[in-house]
């Protein structure tokens, strides 16, 4: 009997794991969840991949956990984290800055100077 070739599942093999996927916009070709290794779907790796330019035009980041039965759009949280990274870095790609501006939730911090 022949074995059936199966497409690998995006559902993680471990019992309880949060998975983060990036939706990238490819212009006229449309939007798609980017293909990634299952081991590279944790939040920290996704943020690092964004900073390293692995995505050409990220438009959304979604997270889910099949064991706990939830899914949500975490784009605003990722944008906030990227903004913190931006404060430490000098040259961030324009596509990442666009992503941050699209989802930025906090207003910029204003410093007050004490008058002498």
Buried (B, 14 or more C-beta within 10 A) or exposed (E): EEEEEEEEEBEBEEEEBBBBBBBBBEEEEEEEEBEBEBEEBBBEBBBEBBBEEBBEBBBBBBBBBBEEEEEEEBBBBBBBBBBEBBEEEEEBBEBBEEBBEEBBEEEEEEEEEEEE
